[in-house]
Amino acid sequence: MTMTAQEYRANARQCLSWAESARDPGNRDAFLDLAATWVGAAARIEHVARIEKSTAGEPPLRRMGAG
């Protein structure tokens, strides 16, 4: 099952919540890093979706940059 960008961002918000609650600075940093990873992944899948939408209906070689 594929997750949506919104679900990725929800995971990021959960990580931020855990970071706020973390007493150990190392754990806090780990949660913040994980949140950033989720946000970055959401941005990447949105970027790919925009590319796929903009190239929909074009010949396959054009989509690959060969035309």
Secondary structure, 3 states (H helix, E strand, C coil): CCCCHHHHHHHHHHHHHHHHHCCCHHHHHHHHHHHHHHHHHHHHHHHHHHHHHHCCCCCHHHHCCCC
